[in-house]
Amino acid sequence: MASLTASLAALVFLVFAVHRLVITRGGRAEPAQRDVAGFALCVGTAMLLNAPVVLDALDHLVPSPATELLVTYELKAAAATFLSLVALALGPPGSGSAPVRRRRRIRAAVAVQAAALVLFFTAGVAEEGASAVAAPGRGWALAAYNVLFAGYICWCLHVLARALFRHTRRTPPGPLRMGLRLAALATATGVVWALWALDDAAANVAAGRQDMGEDLLSTTLGMVTAVLAAAGATATLWGDRVARPLRRLRARRAHKRLEPLWSALYAELPEIALDPRAARRSPGLRQAEFALYRRVIEIRDGSLALRPYQQPEAPTWAGEALGRAGPATAAGNPEAALTAAVVEAAVIAAALENKRAGRPRGGTPGPGRRTPAERLETTEDEAAWLVRVTHAFTRSPVVGEVRDRTRDQAAAAAGTAGQP
């Protein structure tokens, strides 16, 4: 099982490396793309050489097990170096020190490789069955060899993870951001994978030996890291294909959640329906995004059409009710945005009551400041905001109180007007 897992993980890395090399062929490719390909090629080759079935085959070709162990570790360290170089490409734009830092990291990698060679040959590794055994009293050197590589690989992954997190914060939502998150997750599993080598270090100190191949847990961690890394690096190719149906599902769900607010507006203002035939139909998955866009426009058109009926006191009433009831009234969440959604829902509810009573008010409530809805930039953001407003419109007791006060005021005004 370990042999199969190691071979599959190696295959994923090597196929990914070939894919990157094909993409970056020619002289115009960015160095970071070549670094990614170098990482995949090195770690894929290392995992392939460490697969038990390959180790058995190499026993007939390579006279010393030291060669196999040394080459696989050197390849993994080289792969980590490539990752630290990739991190430089993810730095802020216009960073002039990148070439200097690149040369420093390459020199540091050479120093680590040289120190590892000294430790390895100091250990005097020999073969004993399926294990590599250090010379008597030299287990510490083999342990230091493993610790050096584990520490260096973890440092490189740490550098890459920091760069990925910074770059993710600067990247808008989309396939690229999804890929960066997958790559960050791959670095996390890679750290666990590298630290698993410390298990060998403990055996080195205790018995002066370690197994030649990797165990099942190590190869499984390698497989997971390989899949996450490949998925993250190719997210721009497949990400939109996966994100599109998810966007459509979210759009259809939001469309359904806006139904109560839209229906209340449509009952008083049927002219807001841009397509009366589709007004009451649930959209199909393919039409969900456009249907949501249309519904958002219709709700906003309805809100504008209600402006002559808006109750000037509605925001004040809502604020007073919120103050009495506390933050929990805002759908159980004290966020200021939800409080603003309750106020907007109260304004709409009061205007609808005045519209039903045929009682224009002629005023625009509120102190004239910008609402959260006016600061939204995308249809998705606008829909998410209106979902909050709809939730407050149907469930908030504050909105119910404002609705009742408006209705009572309208009834009192009608009674006064009817007196002789």
Number of C-alpha atoms within 10 A of each C-alpha: 11 18 21 14 21 30 24 21 25 28 18 19 29 23 15 24 23 15 14 21 19 11 13 17 11 8 7 7 12 10 14 18 18 19 22 21 25 22 27 29 24 24 27 30 20 23 30 23 23 26 24 22 16 15 21 14 11 15 12 9 9 12 11 15 20 18 11 19 20 16 15 21 21 20 20 24 27 23 24 27 24 25 26 26 25 24 23 20 18 17 15 12 7 7 10 9 9 15 12 9 13 17 12 12 18 16 12 14 19 15 12 18 20 13 13 24 15 13 20 22 15 17 23 17 26 15 16 14 9 14 15 23 25 27 16 11 11 20 26 20 25 30 27 19 24 25 21 19 23 23 16 20 25 21 16 23 25 19 18 23 23 15 21 25 16 13 17 19 11 11 13 10 10 13 20 20 21 22 25 24 19 22 25 24 18 24 24 16 21 23 20 16 23 22 19 15 18 19 13 19 24 18 16 24 18 12 15 24 25 22 16 21 26 19 17 15 13 19 26 19 21 28 24 17 26 26 17 22 27 22 21 25 19 17 22 16 13 13 18 16 12 11 14 13 13 13 16 19 17 17 25 23 13 20 24 16 18 23 17 15 21 23 15 17 25 18 12 15 19 15 15 22 21 13 12 11 8 11 19 11 9 14 18 12 16 13 13 21 23 16 22 24 17 18 23 20 18 23 21 16 16 23 20 13 16 25 20 16 26 27 29 18 16 27 22 16 22 26 17 13 17 20 11 11 13 12 16 13 22 26 18 11 12 13 12 12 17 22 23 22 25 30 28 25 30 29 31 28 26 27 27 28 23 23 19 14 14 11 18 16 16 13 13 17 15 16 9 7 7 9 14 15 18 9 10 14 9 10 17 18 13 18 23 18 18 24 21 22 27 22 20 27 27 14 15 20 20 25 28 19 16 26 26 15 16 22 18 13 13 18 13 12 12 13 10 10 9 8 6 4
